[in-house]
Amino acid sequence: MAKSGGGEPIPLSRFGALVAQLESVVASARQKTPDALLCFDLLSELSSAIDEAPKVRPSPADFIS
C-alpha cells in the first residue's frame, strides 16, 4: 500500500505494485546483483498487466492545441 499526503494507505493496482517491485530491484542493484529469474518474472507479469489494461483511444481533439 502506498501512503497519500494525509497518511492513509492507498491500494496499489497490480500494475503499480509490479512497477514498485521493479523499482526496488533496481534501487538495490548496487548492493546485490538482481536475481535474473525474479526480474524475468516481474517483467513478464508487467507485460501481461499492460496487455490486459483497458485500452484508451484518444479523441481527435486530444491532438489539437
Helices and strands as residue ranges (DSSP letters): E 2-3, E 9-10, H 14-27, H 36-52, G 60-63
